[in-house]
Amino acid sequence: MRRLIKIIAIMVLAASVYSILPAISLYLAKDPTLPTNDQIVENLKANKGDAFSFIAFGDNHAGFIFDDSAFLKIIRRMNREDRFKKFKIDFAVNLGDIAFIKGTRWDYNIYNRLRSRIKFPVISVMGNHDDDRHGEHLFKQYLGRREFSFTNRNSYFIVLDNKITDLNEEQCEWLEEELEKSQGYKNRFIFMHKQPFSPYQQSWFRPELGKWSYRFMKMCEDYNVDIVFAGHEHMFQEGAYGGVRYVTSGGAGMFIQIPESDGGYLNYVVVRVYGNYVDYEVRKVFPPLWEYFTYYMWKELFYSVKDKVF
């Protein structure tokens, strides 16, 4: 019996060590040259047809081995999404906090290495950690514009920069102009870093207390926005208000503190568009073994004990 336990322990240890190797190879890789947001959306204009798919994820926080290891596993899973060739995946979108907590050149270089491993072009949204050290110039250098709109096939997409949460008057006016333009398309989507409300009741983050929140949600309702995608909170949550769906996908690598039962797990979202019909599925990704045994197993154990005691 002891021998069996020893063998199992060795196997688990070996598998855990093996699970960290992709992150080590990432740091030894060369820095690639990749297209910016501007170049990616320009290339999307050539796409034809009414059926397509795209992927949404957020908060990978590149530059820290824990986050990068988890994101690499998510990338491997994402790259398998088109294996049956049912729907062409046109692009992926990162909903912000692409960099670790400082937004340094190291973070941006690692992020470029990470997105070079994704099969699909990746549009990147500005998050609050992406300019912690006034890194907006790095975002522009590596990724291009922070706020823009683009079209792909039968759909209109709007990318907003709300890293400071609130949208100012100029942004609201620009958004309404873009929503007006979008009415000639079958579907409308918005990508931003922070939702206009917190989908998690126990969160300290309460954007719905700001005046912009109601104004933004009312515009989305009036102009028939299909889905608003955001990250920021490290979890998956969804909801529908005023006929608009709001999807939070902030589980692409950063530490997740929320219990798994409440959406606290690594994830990304696959969106499918069939003419004017839109649906999506969340993909739950099990963390690398070394992360599971060093953090996620204990997180869930803590919440399990907490629920029973309190």
N, C-alpha and C positions, 0 to 999 in steps of 0.2 A: 504493500500500500504506500509506504514511504517513497519507494522507488518511483511509483507511478506519479505521485505528487511532485517529485523532483523533476521528472521528465516533462510534466505539464508546465511547471514553473519555467523551465529552460525554454520550452517552445513559446510560451507567452512572452518571455523576455526577448527572445530572438525576433519574434514578430513585431514587437514594440520598437526595437532598434531599427528593423527594416523599414518601419513606417515613417521614420524621421529622415531617411536617406534622400528622398526627393527634395526636401528643403535644403539639405546641405549642397546638393548638386545645383540648386537654384543660385546659391550665393557664389558658386564657382563659374557660372555662365557669363558670357559676354553681354554687354548692353546692346540690344537691337535698336534699329531705327524703324519706328512704326508710324502709321498715319494718325493725324490729329482728328478731332471731332469734325472739323470743317471738311477734310478730305473724305472721311467716311460717309458723311451725309450726301456729299456730291456724288459719290459712286452709287448710292442707293437709288438715285433718280432713274437709273436705267432699268430697274426691276419692273416686270410686268406680271399681270395676273391678279386675281382676287383672293387667292389662298396662300397664306404664308404663316410663319411663326417667328417669334423672337423670345429672348430670355432676359429676365430682370433679376438682379441681385444687388446687394449693397453691403457696405461696411466690412470690407476685407482687411483694411488697415495694414497695408504692405510695409515691410521693414522690420517686423518682429517675428522670430522663428515660429512661435506658437500660432500666430495668425496665418503666416505664409504656408505652413504645413497643412493646415485645415483647408485653405483656399486651393492648394494644389490638388487635394483630393476632390474638392468640388469641381474643379476644372476637368479632371479626368471623367467625372460623371457627366458634366455638361457636353463634353466632346462626343459622347455616345448618343446624344439626343436625336441626331439625324440618321442613325444607322439603318433605319427601315425606309428612309427616303419618302415618307408619307407627305411631309410638309417641309418645304425649304425653310431653314432658319436663316433669315436675312441678316440679323445682327443680335448682339447682346448689349445690355445697358447696365452700367454700374451706377447705383443710386447715391453715390457719394461716400465720403470717408475712405477714399482709395489709399490714403497714406496713414501711417501710424500717428501717434499723438502729437508729432511735431511738424509734419509736412515738410521734411528736409529733402535735399537732393538725393540722398540715399534712398528714402522712401519712394520717390518718383522713379528712380532707376530700377528698384526692385519691382515696382508695379508694372513697368514696361516689360520686364522679363516675364512677369506672370501673365500679362495679357497677350504676350507673343505666343504663349502656349495654348491659347483659346483659338479654336478653329474659325470662329466667326469674328467679324470686326466688332470692336467694343467701343461704344459711346460712353463717355465718362461725365458724371455730374459732379459739381463742386459740393463738398461737404464741409462741416465746421472744423474738422481736423486737418483739412488739406491746405490751410494757410495759417496754422498756429503761429508760425514764425514769419508771418507776412509772405507766405509762399504763393500768392496769386500769380506772381511772375513765372514761377516754376510750372504752375498749372497751365498757363498760356503757352509756355515754351514746349512742354511735353504733350499737352492734350488739346490746346486750342481754345476756342470760345467757351465761355461759361454759361451763356444764355442765348438760346436760338430756337428756331423751329425748323422742321424739315418734313418732307413728304416721302412716303414709301408705299408704292402701289395705290391702294384705295384709302389710305389712312393718313391722318395729320398728327404730327407729334410736336409737343412743346416741351422744351427743357428749361427749367427755372433754377436760379441760384438763390436759395433761401438758407444759406449757411448760418445766418444770424436769426433765423426763424421767421421773423416778420417780412412781409413784402411791402415795399414802400409805394408811394403814390405812382411814381413813374413805372414801376414794374406792373402794378395793377392795370394801368392804362395800356401798357404794351400787351399784357396778357389778353385783355378784352379785344384789342385789335386782332390778335392772332386767332382768338376763338371765332371772331367774325369771319376771317379768311377760311377757317376750318369747315365752315358749314357746307362747302361744296364737296366735301369728302364723306365717305360712308362712316368712318370711325375717327374718334378723337382720343388721344392719350396724352397725359401729362406726366413728366418725370421730374422729381424734385428730391431733395434730401430729407426734409422734415414734413410730416403730414400736418394738416391744419388742426388736428386734434390727436390726442394720445389714444391709441386703440387698447391700451392696457390700463385698467382702472387703478392698479397699485403703483403706477409710474409717478415719479416726481415731476416729470415733464408734462406741462399743461399748456400747449400752444393755443388751445381753444379759448383761453382767457383773453387773447389779443383781438383787437378789432378786425385785423386782416382776415382772421379765420372765417368769420361769417361771410364776409365779402367774397372771399375766394370760393367757398363752397356754394354760395348763391350763384356766382358766375358759372361754375361747373354745372350746376343744375340747369340754369337758363340756356346754356349752349350745348346741352346734351353730351357732356364728356362721358366717355365709356368707362375709363379706369384712370385713377390717379395712383401712380406708383411712388413709393418713398421708402427710405431706410431709416437711419439714425437710431431707432430702438432695435436692439439686437435680438430679433425674434421674427416670427411670422404671425401676422394677424390680418384679417380681412373683415370688411363690413360694407354695407350699402346705405347711403343717406341721400335723400332727394333724388333717387333714381341713379345715383352715381356710385360706382364701386371704388373703394379705397383699399389698396393692398400695401401692406408694410412687409418688406423683405430685407431685413438687416442682419442676416445670419451667414455672411460669406467668409467668416474666419475669425473675427474678433471674439474675445471671451464673451460667452453668453451667461448672464447671471440669472435670468428668469427660468423658472422650472419648465421642464420639457412639456408637461401637461398643459401649460399656458402658451405654448408656441415657442419656447426657448430651446431651439435646436438649429443646427446648421442647415441652411436651405437656399434654394433659388426657385424662381417661378418660370414656367414655360407657358407662353401665351400663344394661342392659335386663333387666327383670323380667317373666317370663311365668309367672304362677301361682307355683309353688315352684321354677321353673327360673330361674337367674340367669347371665347372661354379660356380658362387657364387652370393649371395644376401646380401645386407646390411639390417640390422634390425635397424630401427629408434626407439628409446625408449624415451617416454615422461618422464621428470624428476619427482621425488617425488613432491607432491603438495607444500610442504613447501619451496622447492627450487625454484619451478616455481614462486611463489608469492614473494619470497625475492630476486631473481636474474634474472631468465631467461625471465620472462615477461618484466622486465625493460630493459634487453639487447636488446630484439627485438624491443621494443618501441624506444630505442635510435637510432637503425639503421634505423628504419622506418622514424623517424624525420630527421635524417642526410641525407638520400637519397632524401627526398623532399626538404630540404633546400639547399643542395649542389649538 
